[in-house]
Amino acid sequence: MGRDRDVLFIADKGFYKNDLYDDLDEGNVKFVMPLPRDDGRVRYGEELPGMFEYRDRVIKSTSYPVDHYHLYLYEDQDLKHKETKNYYKMELDGKDVSFNESWAGKIALLSNEELDPEEAYLIWKNRGKIERSFDVLRNLLETDRPYISSEDVFRGYLFASFVSLVSYYIVLNFLQEHEVNDRVSVKDVLFEFSKIRIEDRGYLTFSEIPKKVRELAGELEVDDIMHKIWES
C-alpha cells in the first residue's frame, strides 16, 4: 500500500523516540522529524554543498541515505555564531560547560520521503502552523475571550472563528504559492490592504491606493482586481 498522500507527520524535538519513525513508516505515513544532535546517524563531518536563504538566514545543507530513510543535514550560520558565542562567554565567566563545536548550528532531519533539502527544511519549519493557528485565533483574530450568552451565540462564535482561520490560511497559502512568505506575512498583507478605502461619491469607488499597496498587489498579481478613479 502506498503512503497516504494527505498525511504528513511533522514532529518537533520533543516527539522523538527511537521507534516512532518506524511505526509511521510501517503505517504508510510520510514524516519529517528532527534527530537529537547525539544521534549516531548524523555525520557532522559531511560536506554541506547546498545553500539557501531562509528569513535572512543563510542555511548550508546536504542529504544522504540512512538505511531506507533520508537524512537532511543543515548548518544555520546565525545559529552557529550564536551558540559558539554563548559557549565562549560562559567559559569566560568561569562556568563549567561542555561544547562540541562541530555540532554548532547543526540541524538534522529524518524522513521517509526523498526531498530537496530546502523543501524538507521548509516543511519542518512549517511544523508550528497548528500552534500558530491557535495564536492566530487568540491574538490576530482576537477570539480568546468570548462572551457567550447562549448556545446559539456559541455556535455562531465557533463558525465565525473557523471562517476567520480558514481565510487566514487561504492568504498564507497564496503567499506561499507566490514564494513571498519568507518576507511577507499574512499580517503584513492584512495591514497594507486595510489601507484601501471605498469612498461614496454618488457612486462607490476606491480612494487613492498607497504606493506600497500597489507594489504588493502587483507582486501578488492581484492588481487587476483593483482600480483607481482619477478626478479630472
DRENZALUM-647422 format. One line per 4 residues: number of its first residue (from 1); for each residue z, y, x of N, C-alpha, C, O. Coordinates in Angstrom, 2 decimals. Layout:
// DRENZALUM-647422
NUM) Z,Y,X,Z,Y,X,Z,Y,X,Z,Y,X; ...
***
This chain:
// DRENZALUM-647422
1) 0.00,-1.20,0.85,0.00,0.00,0.00,0.00,1.24,0.88,0.75,1.31,1.85; -0.84,2.22,0.55,-0.90,3.46,1.31,0.30,4.34,1.04,1.04,4.15,0.07; 0.48,5.31,1.91,1.60,6.22,1.73,1.36,7.14,0.56,0.22,7.50,0.26; 2.44,7.51,-0.11,2.36,8.41,-1.26,1.87,9.77,-0.79,2.53,10.42,0.03
5) 0.73,10.20,-1.29,0.15,11.47,-0.86,0.97,12.66,-1.32,0.86,13.75,-0.76; 1.79,12.47,-2.34,2.52,13.59,-2.92,3.93,13.73,-2.37,4.65,14.66,-2.75; 4.34,12.85,-1.49,5.71,12.88,-0.98,5.70,13.04,0.54,5.09,12.25,1.26; 6.38,14.06,1.00,6.58,14.26,2.44,8.04,14.60,2.66,8.51,15.65,2.20
9) 8.75,13.74,3.34,10.17,13.93,3.60,10.32,14.76,4.87,9.90,14.34,5.95; 10.92,15.93,4.74,11.16,16.82,5.88,12.66,16.93,6.07,13.36,17.48,5.22; 13.15,16.42,7.17,14.60,16.36,7.38,15.06,17.45,8.33,14.30,17.94,9.17; 16.33,17.82,8.19,16.98,18.68,9.17,17.77,17.79,10.11,17.84,16.57,9.90
13) 18.36,18.37,11.13,19.04,17.57,12.15,20.19,16.76,11.58,20.47,15.66,12.07; 20.84,17.26,10.56,21.99,16.57,10.00,21.65,15.28,9.28,22.54,14.49,8.98; 20.35,15.05,9.00,19.95,13.86,8.25,19.54,12.72,9.16,19.23,11.62,8.69; 19.52,12.96,10.46,19.01,11.93,11.37,19.99,10.76,11.48,21.20,10.95,11.63
17) 19.44,9.56,11.41,20.16,8.35,11.79,19.11,7.33,12.22,17.96,7.42,11.81; 19.51,6.38,13.02,18.56,5.53,13.72,17.58,4.78,12.83,16.43,4.57,13.23; 18.00,4.37,11.64,17.11,3.55,10.83,16.47,4.31,9.67,15.73,3.71,8.89; 16.73,5.59,9.54,16.21,6.34,8.41,14.69,6.40,8.44,14.03,6.19,7.42
21) 14.11,6.68,9.61,12.66,6.79,9.69,11.98,5.46,9.41,10.89,5.43,8.83; 12.62,4.35,9.81,12.06,3.03,9.50,12.09,2.77,8.00,11.14,2.24,7.43; 13.20,3.14,7.36,13.31,2.96,5.91,12.23,3.76,5.18,11.62,3.27,4.23; 12.02,4.99,5.62,11.00,5.84,4.99,9.61,5.26,5.21,8.79,5.23,4.29
25) 9.34,4.80,6.42,8.03,4.26,6.72,7.76,3.00,5.92,6.66,2.80,5.41; 8.77,2.14,5.81,8.62,0.91,5.03,8.43,1.22,3.55,7.80,0.46,2.82; 8.97,2.36,3.11,8.81,2.77,1.72,7.55,3.58,1.50,7.36,4.15,0.42; 6.67,3.64,2.51,5.39,4.36,2.42,5.58,5.85,2.14,4.77,6.47,1.45
29) 6.65,6.40,2.69,6.92,7.83,2.55,6.60,8.53,3.87,7.13,8.15,4.92; 5.76,9.53,3.81,5.46,10.32,5.01,6.70,11.13,5.38,7.44,11.57,4.51; 6.92,11.32,6.68,8.10,12.09,7.08,7.83,12.87,8.36,6.96,12.52,9.16; 8.59,13.93,8.52,8.68,14.69,9.77,10.15,15.00,9.96,10.76,15.67,9.12
33) 10.73,14.52,11.06,12.16,14.76,11.27,12.45,15.02,12.75,11.76,14.50,13.62; 13.46,15.82,13.01,13.81,16.13,14.40,14.59,15.00,15.05,15.30,14.25,14.37; 14.46,14.89,16.35,15.23,13.91,17.11,16.32,14.64,17.89,16.14,15.78,18.31; 17.48,13.97,18.09,18.52,14.57,18.93,17.98,14.76,20.35,17.12,14.01,20.81
37) 18.49,15.75,21.03,17.99,16.03,22.38,18.26,14.90,23.37,17.58,14.78,24.39; 19.26,14.07,23.07,19.56,12.98,23.99,18.84,11.69,23.61,19.13,10.63,24.17; 17.89,11.77,22.67,17.12,10.58,22.28,16.24,10.15,23.46,15.53,10.96,24.04; 16.30,8.86,23.78,15.58,8.35,24.94,14.07,8.40,24.84,13.38,8.26,25.84
41) 13.55,8.60,23.64,12.09,8.65,23.47,11.50,10.01,23.83,10.28,10.16,23.94; 12.37,11.00,24.01,11.89,12.35,24.34,11.65,12.43,25.85,12.58,12.26,26.64; 10.42,12.70,26.24,10.07,12.80,27.66,10.09,14.28,28.05,9.11,15.00,27.85; 11.20,14.71,28.60,11.34,16.13,28.92,10.48,16.57,30.09,10.24,17.77,30.28
45) 10.00,15.62,30.87,9.13,15.97,31.99,7.66,16.04,31.60,6.81,16.33,32.44; 7.37,15.76,30.34,5.98,15.76,29.87,5.36,17.15,29.96,6.02,18.16,29.66; 4.10,17.20,30.36,3.38,18.47,30.38,3.18,18.97,28.95,3.03,18.18,28.02; 3.19,20.29,28.79,3.03,20.90,27.47,1.77,21.77,27.48,1.87,23.00,27.60
49) 0.60,21.15,27.36,-0.65,21.91,27.49,-0.98,22.77,26.27,-1.71,23.76,26.39; -0.46,22.39,25.10,-0.76,23.16,23.90,0.08,24.43,23.81,1.17,24.50,24.37; -0.45,25.42,23.12,0.29,26.68,22.97,-0.15,27.37,21.68,-1.34,27.44,21.37; 0.83,27.87,20.93,0.53,28.64,19.73,1.65,29.64,19.51,2.68,29.61,20.19
53) 1.44,30.53,18.57,2.42,31.57,18.29,3.00,31.37,16.90,2.27,31.11,15.94; 4.30,31.48,16.80,4.98,31.37,15.51,5.97,32.52,15.38,6.96,32.59,16.11; 5.68,33.42,14.43,6.55,34.57,14.19,6.90,35.30,15.50,8.07,35.55,15.79; 5.87,35.64,16.25,6.00,36.38,17.51,6.72,35.60,18.60,7.19,36.19,19.58
57) 6.83,34.28,18.44,7.44,33.44,19.46,6.36,32.51,20.02,5.60,31.90,19.27; 6.30,32.41,21.34,5.32,31.54,21.99,5.90,30.13,22.06,6.99,29.91,22.59; 5.16,29.17,21.52,5.59,27.77,21.48,4.61,26.92,22.27,3.41,26.91,21.97; 5.09,26.22,23.29,4.27,25.27,24.03,4.47,23.89,23.40,5.54,23.60,22.86
61) 3.44,23.04,23.46,3.54,21.78,22.71,2.73,20.65,23.34,1.83,20.87,24.14; 3.10,19.45,22.93,2.33,18.25,23.23,2.71,17.17,22.22,3.63,17.37,21.43; 2.02,16.06,22.25,2.35,14.93,21.38,1.95,13.64,22.08,1.05,13.63,22.91; 2.64,12.56,21.71,2.30,11.26,22.28,2.86,10.17,21.36,3.81,10.41,20.62
65) 2.27,8.97,21.41,2.72,7.89,20.53,4.03,7.29,21.02,4.28,7.17,22.22; 4.85,6.90,20.06,6.10,6.19,20.33,6.15,5.01,19.37,6.36,5.20,18.17; 5.94,3.80,19.89,5.76,2.62,19.03,4.60,2.93,18.07,3.50,3.23,18.53; 4.84,2.84,16.76,3.76,3.18,15.83,3.99,4.54,15.17,3.41,4.85,14.14
69) 4.86,5.34,15.81,5.10,6.70,15.33,4.46,7.71,16.28,3.86,7.34,17.30; 4.59,8.97,15.92,4.07,10.05,16.76,5.21,11.01,17.07,5.94,11.45,16.17; 5.37,11.33,18.34,6.41,12.27,18.75,5.75,13.59,19.16,4.78,13.62,19.93; 6.28,14.67,18.62,5.77,16.02,18.90,6.86,16.78,19.65,7.98,16.93,19.16
73) 6.52,17.27,20.84,7.49,17.95,21.68,7.09,19.42,21.85,5.93,19.74,22.11; 8.08,20.29,21.69,7.83,21.74,21.76,8.83,22.40,22.71,9.93,21.91,22.93; 8.40,23.53,23.24,9.29,24.37,24.03,9.15,25.80,23.52,8.13,26.45,23.74; 10.19,26.26,22.84,10.23,27.62,22.32,10.69,28.54,23.45,11.82,28.44,23.92
77) 9.80,29.42,23.89,10.10,30.24,25.07,11.28,31.18,24.84,12.09,31.40,25.74; 11.38,31.74,23.63,12.51,32.62,23.32,13.82,31.83,23.31,14.83,32.28,23.85; 13.78,30.65,22.69,14.98,29.81,22.62,15.39,29.34,24.01,16.58,29.28,24.32; 14.42,29.00,24.83,14.71,28.57,26.20,15.43,29.67,26.96,16.43,29.41,27.64
81) 14.94,30.88,26.86,15.57,32.01,27.55,16.98,32.24,27.02,17.91,32.47,27.80; 17.14,32.17,25.70,18.44,32.42,25.09,19.46,31.38,25.52,20.58,31.73,25.90; 19.08,30.10,25.47,20.02,29.03,25.82,20.38,29.09,27.30,21.54,28.89,27.67; 19.40,29.35,28.15,19.67,29.44,29.58,20.58,30.62,29.89,21.52,30.50,30.68
85) 20.31,31.75,29.27,21.12,32.95,29.48,22.55,32.72,29.02,23.50,33.09,29.72; 22.72,32.10,27.84,24.07,31.85,27.33,24.85,30.92,28.25,26.05,31.10,28.45; 24.15,29.92,28.80,24.83,28.99,29.70,25.36,29.71,30.93,26.52,29.54,31.29; 24.52,30.51,31.58,24.94,31.18,32.81,26.01,32.24,32.53,26.86,32.50,33.39
89) 25.96,32.85,31.36,27.01,33.81,31.01,28.35,33.11,30.86,29.38,33.61,31.32; 28.34,31.93,30.22,29.59,31.18,30.07,30.09,30.69,31.42,31.29,30.65,31.67; 29.15,30.32,32.29,29.54,29.88,33.63,30.18,31.02,34.41,31.17,30.83,35.12; 29.61,32.22,34.28,30.18,33.40,34.94,31.56,33.74,34.39,32.39,34.31,35.09
93) 31.78,33.40,33.12,33.08,33.65,32.50,34.11,32.58,32.85,35.24,32.62,32.38; 33.70,31.63,33.68,34.62,30.59,34.13,34.80,29.45,33.16,35.74,28.67,33.30; 33.92,29.34,32.16,34.03,28.26,31.19,33.38,27.00,31.73,32.36,27.03,32.41; 34.02,25.87,31.40,33.52,24.57,31.86,32.53,24.04,30.82,32.94,23.47,29.81
97) 31.26,24.21,31.08,30.23,23.77,30.14,29.19,22.95,30.88,28.93,23.16,32.06; 28.60,22.00,30.16,27.52,21.20,30.74,26.19,21.70,30.17,26.12,22.14,29.03; 25.16,21.62,30.99,23.88,22.16,30.56,22.76,21.41,31.26,22.74,21.31,32.48; 21.83,20.89,30.48,20.65,20.23,31.03,19.48,21.19,30.89,18.94,21.36,29.80
101) 19.09,21.79,31.98,18.09,22.86,31.92,16.75,22.37,31.39,15.99,23.14,30.81; 16.45,21.09,31.59,15.17,20.56,31.12,15.13,20.47,29.59,14.06,20.36,29.00; 16.32,20.52,28.96,16.39,20.47,27.50,16.25,21.85,26.87,15.99,21.96,25.67; 16.41,22.89,27.65,16.48,24.25,27.10,15.21,24.60,26.31,14.09,24.47,26.82
105) 15.41,25.04,25.09,14.30,25.46,24.24,13.46,24.35,23.67,12.47,24.61,22.99; 13.84,23.10,23.94,13.02,21.96,23.51,13.38,21.51,22.09,14.55,21.49,21.69; 12.35,21.16,21.35,12.49,20.60,20.01,11.56,19.40,19.93,10.39,19.50,20.28; 12.08,18.25,19.48,11.27,17.04,19.36,11.24,16.59,17.90,12.28,16.50,17.25
109) 10.06,16.30,17.41,9.89,15.83,16.04,9.25,14.45,16.05,8.40,14.15,16.89; 9.67,13.61,15.12,9.09,12.28,14.97,8.43,12.19,13.60,8.98,12.68,12.61; 7.26,11.57,13.54,6.55,11.45,12.26,5.74,10.16,12.23,5.35,9.63,13.27; 5.49,9.68,11.02,4.59,8.54,10.86,3.19,9.01,10.48,2.36,8.21,10.04
113) 2.93,10.31,10.67,1.61,10.89,10.43,1.07,11.46,11.74,1.81,12.08,12.51; -0.20,11.24,12.00,-0.84,11.84,13.17,-1.32,13.24,12.79,-2.23,13.40,11.99; -0.69,14.23,13.38,-0.95,15.62,13.02,-1.26,16.44,14.26,-0.98,16.02,15.38; -1.84,17.60,14.04,-1.94,18.57,15.12,-0.52,19.07,15.40,0.22,19.33,14.45
117) -0.12,19.21,16.66,1.25,19.64,16.96,1.67,20.92,16.25,2.80,21.03,15.78; 0.77,21.88,16.15,1.11,23.13,15.46,1.34,22.87,13.97,2.25,23.43,13.37; 0.50,22.01,13.38,0.67,21.67,11.97,2.01,20.99,11.72,2.70,21.31,10.75; 2.38,20.05,12.60,3.67,19.36,12.45,4.82,20.35,12.56,5.80,20.25,11.82
121) 4.70,21.29,13.48,5.75,22.30,13.67,5.91,23.16,12.43,7.02,23.43,11.99; 4.78,23.60,11.86,4.83,24.45,10.67,5.39,23.69,9.48,6.14,24.24,8.67; 5.04,22.41,9.38,5.59,21.59,8.30,7.10,21.53,8.41,7.82,21.70,7.42; 7.59,21.28,9.63,9.05,21.18,9.81,9.73,22.51,9.57,10.81,22.57,8.98
125) 9.11,23.59,10.02,9.69,24.91,9.82,9.78,25.27,8.34,10.58,26.12,7.94; 8.96,24.63,7.53,9.00,24.89,6.09,10.06,24.06,5.37,10.13,24.07,4.14; 10.88,23.34,6.14,11.90,22.49,5.52,12.90,23.28,4.70,13.55,22.75,3.80; 13.03,24.56,5.03,14.02,25.38,4.32,13.54,25.90,2.99,14.23,26.70,2.35
129) 12.36,25.46,2.55,11.82,26.00,1.29,12.75,25.74,0.11,12.94,26.60,-0.75; 13.33,24.53,0.07,14.21,24.22,-1.06,15.43,25.11,-1.03,15.82,25.69,-2.04; 16.05,25.22,0.17,17.20,26.10,0.29,16.83,27.54,-0.02,17.57,28.26,-0.68; 15.65,27.95,0.46,15.21,29.31,0.20,14.91,29.53,-1.28,15.01,30.66,-1.77
133) 14.55,28.45,-1.98,14.32,28.59,-3.42,15.58,29.08,-4.11,15.53,29.95,-4.98; 16.72,28.51,-3.70,17.98,28.96,-4.29,18.32,30.37,-3.82,18.87,31.16,-4.58; 17.98,30.66,-2.56,18.21,32.03,-2.07,17.36,33.02,-2.83,17.80,34.13,-3.15; 16.12,32.63,-3.11,15.23,33.50,-3.89,15.81,33.76,-5.26,15.83,34.89,-5.74
137) 16.30,32.69,-5.89,16.90,32.85,-7.22,18.11,33.76,-7.18,18.30,34.61,-8.05; 18.95,33.58,-6.15,20.19,34.35,-6.08,19.97,35.79,-5.65,20.54,36.71,-6.23; 19.12,35.97,-4.63,19.01,37.29,-4.01,17.81,38.09,-4.49,17.96,39.16,-5.08; 16.61,37.57,-4.24,15.42,38.34,-4.60,15.26,38.45,-6.11,14.96,39.53,-6.62
141) 15.45,37.34,-6.81,15.28,37.36,-8.26,16.58,37.67,-8.99,16.58,37.86,-10.21; 17.69,37.71,-8.25,18.99,38.12,-8.78,19.39,37.33,-10.03,19.69,37.91,-11.08; 19.38,36.00,-9.90,19.73,35.16,-11.04,21.01,34.36,-10.80,21.23,33.33,-11.43; 21.85,34.84,-9.89,23.04,34.06,-9.54,24.21,34.31,-10.47,25.16,33.52,-10.48
145) 24.20,35.40,-11.24,25.34,35.71,-12.09,24.91,35.99,-13.53,24.99,37.12,-14.00; 24.46,34.97,-14.20,24.02,35.20,-15.58,25.21,35.39,-16.51,26.29,34.83,-16.30; 24.99,36.18,-17.53,26.00,36.36,-18.57,25.45,35.71,-19.83,24.64,36.30,-20.55; 25.88,34.50,-20.08,25.32,33.68,-21.15,26.21,33.74,-22.38,27.41,33.46,-22.31
149) 25.61,34.12,-23.50,26.39,34.24,-24.73,26.12,33.11,-25.71,26.89,32.91,-26.65; 25.04,32.35,-25.51,24.72,31.25,-26.42,23.82,30.25,-25.72,23.28,30.53,-24.65; 23.67,29.11,-26.34,22.80,28.07,-25.76,21.35,28.54,-25.69,20.66,28.26,-24.72; 20.90,29.25,-26.73,19.52,29.74,-26.73,19.29,30.74,-25.59,18.24,30.72,-24.95
153) 20.26,31.60,-25.35,20.15,32.56,-24.25,20.11,31.82,-22.92,19.36,32.20,-22.01; 20.92,30.78,-22.80,20.95,30.00,-21.57,19.61,29.34,-21.31,19.12,29.33,-20.18; 19.00,28.78,-22.37,17.69,28.15,-22.21,16.64,29.19,-21.80,15.79,28.93,-20.96; 16.72,30.34,-22.42,15.80,31.41,-22.06,15.98,31.86,-20.62,15.01,32.15,-19.92
157) 17.22,31.91,-20.20,17.54,32.29,-18.81,16.95,31.28,-17.83,16.36,31.66,-16.82; 17.13,29.99,-18.13,16.59,28.96,-17.25,15.06,29.03,-17.19,14.46,28.89,-16.13; 14.45,29.26,-18.35,12.99,29.33,-18.39,12.48,30.53,-17.59,11.53,30.41,-16.81; 13.11,31.68,-17.77,12.70,32.88,-17.04,12.90,32.70,-15.54,12.07,33.14,-14.74
161) 14.00,32.05,-15.15,14.26,31.80,-13.73,13.20,30.87,-13.15,12.73,31.07,-12.03; 12.84,29.86,-13.93,11.82,28.91,-13.48,10.47,29.59,-13.30,9.79,29.38,-12.29; 10.08,30.41,-14.27,8.81,31.13,-14.18,8.80,32.07,-12.97,7.80,32.17,-12.27; 9.93,32.74,-12.74,10.03,33.65,-11.60,9.89,32.90,-10.29,9.21,33.36,-9.37
165) 10.54,31.74,-10.21,10.48,30.95,-8.98,9.07,30.42,-8.73,8.57,30.45,-7.61; 8.43,29.93,-9.79,7.05,29.44,-9.67,6.13,30.57,-9.22,5.27,30.37,-8.36; 6.31,31.74,-9.80,5.48,32.90,-9.44,5.67,33.26,-7.96,4.71,33.57,-7.26; 6.92,33.19,-7.52,7.22,33.49,-6.11,6.44,32.55,-5.19,5.85,32.99,-4.21
169) 6.45,31.26,-5.53,5.79,30.30,-4.65,4.27,30.30,-4.81,3.56,29.86,-3.91; 3.77,30.78,-5.92,2.33,30.99,-6.05,1.88,32.03,-5.03,0.87,31.86,-4.35; 2.66,33.12,-4.93,2.35,34.16,-3.96,2.49,33.62,-2.54,1.64,33.89,-1.69; 3.56,32.85,-2.28,3.76,32.28,-0.94,2.61,31.37,-0.55,2.10,31.46,0.57
173) 2.19,30.50,-1.46,1.07,29.61,-1.16,-0.22,30.40,-0.92,-1.04,30.03,-0.08; -0.38,31.49,-1.66,-1.55,32.35,-1.48,-1.55,32.95,-0.07,-2.59,33.02,0.58; -0.38,33.38,0.39,-0.26,33.93,1.74,-0.57,32.86,2.79,-1.21,33.14,3.80; -0.12,31.64,2.54,-0.38,30.55,3.47,-1.86,30.21,3.52,-2.40,29.92,4.59
177) -2.52,30.24,2.37,-3.96,29.95,2.33,-4.75,30.97,3.13,-5.78,30.65,3.73; -4.26,32.21,3.15,-4.94,33.27,3.89,-4.40,33.41,5.32,-4.78,34.31,6.07; -3.48,32.48,5.69,-2.94,32.39,7.05,-2.30,33.70,7.52,-2.48,34.12,8.66; -1.57,34.33,6.62,-0.85,35.57,6.98,0.65,35.43,6.76,1.40,36.39,6.96
181) 1.10,34.24,6.35,2.51,34.06,6.02,3.42,34.14,7.23,4.64,34.25,7.08; 2.84,34.09,8.45,3.66,34.21,9.65,4.03,35.65,9.94,4.88,35.91,10.80; 3.41,36.61,9.24,3.73,38.02,9.47,3.87,38.84,8.19,4.29,40.00,8.24; 3.51,38.25,7.06,3.67,38.93,5.77,4.47,38.03,4.84,4.08,36.88,4.62
185) 5.57,38.52,4.31,6.41,37.73,3.42,6.10,38.05,1.96,5.44,39.04,1.66; 6.58,37.19,1.08,6.42,37.45,-0.36,7.10,38.76,-0.72,6.59,39.54,-1.52; 8.26,38.99,-0.12,8.99,40.23,-0.38,8.16,41.44,0.02,8.15,42.45,-0.68; 7.45,41.34,1.15,6.57,42.43,1.59,5.50,42.71,0.55,5.24,43.87,0.20
189) 4.87,41.64,0.06,3.80,41.79,-0.92,4.32,42.42,-2.20,3.72,43.34,-2.74; 5.46,41.91,-2.68,6.03,42.44,-3.92,6.40,43.91,-3.76,6.17,44.72,-4.66; 6.96,44.24,-2.60,7.37,45.63,-2.37,6.16,46.56,-2.30,6.15,47.61,-2.93; 5.14,46.16,-1.53,3.97,47.02,-1.36,3.21,47.18,-2.67,2.80,48.29,-3.03
193) 3.00,46.08,-3.39,2.24,46.17,-4.63,3.03,46.81,-5.76,2.46,47.21,-6.78; 4.35,46.90,-5.59,5.15,47.60,-6.61,4.90,49.10,-6.56,5.31,49.83,-7.47; 4.23,49.57,-5.49,3.93,50.99,-5.37,2.75,51.40,-6.25,2.50,52.59,-6.46; 2.04,50.42,-6.77,0.91,50.72,-7.65,1.45,51.13,-9.02,2.28,50.44,-9.60
197) 0.97,52.23,-9.51,1.42,52.74,-10.81,0.22,52.87,-11.74,-0.91,53.13,-11.31; 0.48,52.69,-13.02,-0.54,52.90,-14.03,-0.22,54.18,-14.78,0.89,54.35,-15.28; -1.18,55.06,-14.84,-0.98,56.35,-15.50,-1.75,56.39,-16.82,-2.82,55.79,-16.97; -1.16,57.10,-17.76,-1.80,57.29,-19.06,-2.44,58.67,-19.09,-1.74,59.68,-19.22
201) -3.74,58.71,-18.98,-4.47,59.98,-19.01,-5.30,60.08,-20.30,-6.38,60.68,-20.33; -4.75,59.48,-21.34,-5.52,59.32,-22.55,-6.20,57.97,-22.52,-6.72,57.48,-23.52; -6.18,57.40,-21.33,-6.64,56.03,-21.09,-5.82,55.54,-19.90,-5.34,56.34,-19.09; -5.67,54.24,-19.79,-4.85,53.68,-18.71,-5.68,53.51,-17.45,-6.80,53.00,-17.48
205) -5.12,53.94,-16.34,-5.81,53.82,-15.05,-4.79,53.73,-13.93,-3.64,54.14,-14.10; -5.21,53.21,-12.79,-4.33,53.16,-11.62,-4.16,54.57,-11.05,-5.10,55.36,-11.04; -2.96,54.85,-10.58,-2.76,56.07,-9.80,-3.34,55.82,-8.42,-3.85,54.74,-8.14; -3.28,56.83,-7.55,-3.81,56.64,-6.20,-3.05,55.53,-5.49,-1.82,55.54,-5.45
209) -3.78,54.59,-4.95,-3.18,53.42,-4.30,-2.95,53.73,-2.82,-3.88,54.13,-2.13; -1.71,53.55,-2.33,-1.41,53.85,-0.92,-2.32,53.07,0.03,-2.77,51.97,-0.27; -2.56,53.66,1.19,-3.45,53.06,2.18,-2.98,51.68,2.60,-3.79,50.76,2.71; -1.67,51.51,2.83,-1.16,50.22,3.27,-1.40,49.14,2.23,-1.68,47.99,2.56
213) -1.29,49.53,0.95,-1.53,48.57,-0.13,-3.01,48.20,-0.16,-3.35,47.03,-0.34; -3.89,49.18,0.03,-5.33,48.90,0.04,-5.69,47.97,1.19,-6.50,47.06,1.03; -5.08,48.20,2.36,-5.36,47.35,3.52,-4.87,45.93,3.28,-5.56,44.96,3.61; -3.68,45.80,2.69,-3.13,44.48,2.40,-3.98,43.77,1.36,-4.25,42.57,1.48
217) -4.40,44.51,0.33,-5.25,43.92,-0.71,-6.57,43.45,-0.13,-7.08,42.40,-0.51; -7.12,44.22,0.81,-8.36,43.82,1.46,-8.19,42.57,2.29,-9.04,41.69,2.29; -7.08,42.50,3.01,-6.81,41.33,3.85,-6.62,40.08,3.01,-7.02,38.99,3.41; -6.01,40.25,1.85,-5.77,39.12,0.95,-6.94,38.87,0.02,-6.91,37.94,-0.80
221) -7.97,39.70,0.14,-9.19,39.56,-0.67,-8.91,39.68,-2.16,-9.47,38.94,-2.97; -8.03,40.62,-2.51,-7.74,40.88,-3.93,-8.09,42.31,-4.30,-7.78,42.78,-5.39; -8.76,43.02,-3.37,-9.09,44.41,-3.65,-10.10,44.55,-4.78,-10.23,45.62,-5.37; -10.83,43.46,-5.09,-11.81,43.54,-6.15,-11.18,43.63,-7.53,-11.86,43.96,-8.51
225) -9.87,43.32,-7.63,-9.23,43.39,-8.94,-8.57,44.75,-9.15,-7.99,45.01,-10.20; -8.66,45.61,-8.14,-8.09,46.95,-8.26,-9.20,47.98,-8.14,-10.23,47.73,-7.53; -8.98,49.12,-8.73,-9.93,50.21,-8.57,-9.18,51.53,-8.62,-8.04,51.59,-9.07; -9.83,52.55,-8.16,-9.21,53.88,-8.11,-10.10,54.86,-8.86,-11.30,54.93,-8.63
229) -9.51,55.62,-9.77,-10.25,56.60,-10.54,-10.06,57.97,-9.90,-8.95,58.51,-9.88; -11.14,58.52,-9.37,-11.07,59.83,-8.74,-11.34,60.90,-9.78,-12.30,60.81,-10.55; -10.52,61.89,-9.80,-10.74,63.01,-10.70,-11.76,63.97,-10.08,-11.69,64.26,-8.89; -12.66,64.42,-10.86,-13.67,65.35,-10.35,-13.11,66.76,-10.29,-13.82,67.68,-9.89
***
